[in-house]
């Protein structure tokens, strides 16, 4: 591999890492599961797997589809690990979605779909930041923030 090829690999890994960090920063700033390091590892890992699959495709054209299938199953497993159910409340759906979409961002960057990967990464962080900026009234009541009518002895 020549220096141009190495620089191309480093650029793809760096861009994936930065996008993973942006998504992870949003999670960390709201004290949510899977922070900066976790999202960087997911993004860079997915980029690495796709780059390997593209390299293997030179000798085995079906390697890309098999890699995608296996990797997406693995991401689903990781995402499932952060979903918790307690009674009627389910927590961790956004964290699981963040894992899944961060992996997709890494796959897009590895496949040289730069615009798709960058736009989806930025949009994901933006959507999650806005969504997490508004409290969930149902969960706030469960945490002990009761409304005045709940504490009125009448």
C-alpha positions as CSV (number, residue, x, y, z in Angstrom):
1,X,0.0,0.0,0.0
2,X,1.3,3.4,-0.9
3,X,1.3,6.6,1.2
4,X,-1.9,7.9,-0.5
5,X,-3.7,4.7,0.4
6,X,-2.5,4.9,4.0
7,X,-3.5,8.5,4.3
8,X,-6.9,7.6,2.9
9,X,-7.4,4.9,5.5
10,X,-6.3,7.3,8.3
11,X,-8.7,10.0,7.0
12,X,-11.6,7.6,7.0
13,X,-10.8,6.3,10.5
14,X,-10.3,9.9,11.8
15,X,-13.6,11.2,10.4
16,X,-15.4,8.2,11.8
17,X,-13.8,8.7,15.1
18,X,-14.7,12.4,15.2
19,X,-18.3,11.7,14.3
20,X,-18.5,9.0,16.9
21,X,-17.0,11.4,19.4
22,X,-19.7,14.0,18.6
23,X,-22.5,11.5,19.1
24,X,-20.8,10.2,22.3
25,X,-20.3,13.8,23.6
26,X,-24.1,14.3,23.4
27,X,-24.7,11.1,25.3
28,X,-22.1,12.0,27.9
29,X,-23.3,15.6,28.4
30,X,-26.8,14.2,29.3
31,X,-25.3,11.5,31.6
32,X,-26.6,8.8,29.3
33,X,-25.2,5.3,28.7
34,X,-22.3,4.8,26.2
35,X,-20.2,8.0,26.1
36,X,-17.5,9.4,24.0
37,X,-15.0,6.4,24.0
38,X,-17.8,3.9,23.4
39,X,-19.2,5.7,20.4
40,X,-15.7,6.3,19.0
41,X,-14.9,2.6,19.2
42,X,-18.2,1.7,17.5
43,X,-17.6,4.2,14.7
44,X,-14.0,3.3,14.1
45,X,-14.7,-0.4,14.5
46,X,-17.5,-0.3,11.9
47,X,-15.2,1.6,9.5
48,X,-12.5,-1.0,10.1
49,X,-14.8,-3.9,9.4
50,X,-16.1,-2.4,6.2
51,X,-12.5,-1.6,5.0
52,X,-11.6,-5.2,5.6
53,X,-14.6,-6.4,3.8
54,X,-13.8,-4.2,0.8
55,X,-10.3,-5.5,0.7
56,X,-11.6,-9.1,0.9
57,X,-14.0,-8.4,-1.9
58,X,-11.1,-8.5,-4.3
59,X,-11.0,-12.3,-3.9
60,X,-14.5,-13.0,-2.5
61,X,-17.2,-10.6,-3.8
62,X,-19.8,-11.9,-1.3
63,X,-17.6,-10.8,1.7
64,X,-19.1,-7.3,1.8
65,X,-22.7,-8.6,2.3
66,X,-21.6,-11.2,4.8
67,X,-19.6,-8.6,6.8
68,X,-22.6,-6.2,6.8
69,X,-24.9,-8.9,8.0
70,X,-22.6,-10.1,10.7
71,X,-21.7,-6.6,11.8
72,X,-25.3,-5.4,12.0
73,X,-26.2,-8.4,14.1
74,X,-23.4,-7.6,16.5
75,X,-24.5,-4.0,16.7
76,X,-28.0,-5.2,17.5
77,X,-26.5,-7.3,20.3
78,X,-24.6,-4.2,21.7
79,X,-27.7,-2.1,21.4
80,X,-29.9,-4.7,23.1
81,X,-27.4,-4.6,26.1
82,X,-28.4,-1.0,26.9
83,X,-32.2,-1.4,26.8
84,X,-33.8,-2.0,30.2
85,X,-37.5,-2.6,31.0
86,X,-39.0,-1.9,34.3
87,X,-42.7,-2.3,34.5
88,X,-44.2,-0.3,31.7
89,X,-41.1,1.9,31.3
90,X,-38.4,1.0,28.8
91,X,-35.1,2.8,28.9
92,X,-32.2,2.9,26.6
93,X,-34.0,3.0,23.3
94,X,-32.1,6.2,22.2
95,X,-28.8,4.7,23.4
96,X,-29.4,1.5,21.4
97,X,-30.4,3.6,18.3
98,X,-27.2,5.7,18.8
99,X,-25.1,2.5,18.8
100,X,-26.9,1.3,15.6
101,X,-26.6,4.5,13.7
102,X,-23.1,5.3,14.8
103,X,-22.1,1.9,13.3
104,X,-23.9,2.9,10.1
105,X,-22.0,6.2,10.0
106,X,-18.7,4.3,10.2
107,X,-19.8,1.9,7.4
108,X,-20.8,4.9,5.2
109,X,-17.5,6.6,5.7
110,X,-15.6,3.4,5.0
111,X,-17.5,3.0,1.8
112,X,-16.6,6.6,0.8
113,X,-20.1,7.8,1.2
114,X,-18.7,10.9,2.9
115,X,-21.7,13.1,2.6
116,X,-24.1,10.5,3.9
117,X,-21.9,9.6,6.8
118,X,-21.2,13.2,7.8
119,X,-24.8,14.4,7.5
120,X,-26.2,11.4,9.3
121,X,-23.6,11.7,12.1
122,X,-24.3,15.4,12.6
123,X,-28.1,15.0,12.3
124,X,-28.0,12.2,14.9
125,X,-26.1,14.2,17.4
126,X,-28.4,17.2,16.8
127,X,-31.6,15.2,17.1
128,X,-30.4,13.5,20.3
129,X,-29.2,16.7,21.8
130,X,-32.5,18.5,21.2
131,X,-34.6,15.5,22.4
132,X,-32.5,15.0,25.6
133,X,-32.8,18.7,26.4
134,X,-36.5,18.4,27.2
135,X,-37.4,16.4,30.3
136,X,-39.8,13.5,30.0
137,X,-42.7,14.4,32.4
138,X,-43.6,10.8,33.1
139,X,-40.1,9.9,34.2
140,X,-39.7,13.1,36.2
141,X,-42.7,12.1,38.3
142,X,-41.2,8.7,38.9
143,X,-38.0,10.2,40.1
144,X,-39.8,12.0,42.9
145,X,-40.7,15.3,41.2
146,X,-44.3,15.2,42.1
147,X,-46.8,17.7,41.1
148,X,-48.5,19.8,43.8
149,X,-51.8,17.9,43.4
150,X,-49.9,14.6,44.2
151,X,-48.8,16.0,47.6
152,X,-52.0,17.7,48.5
153,X,-53.5,15.8,51.5
154,X,-57.1,16.5,50.6
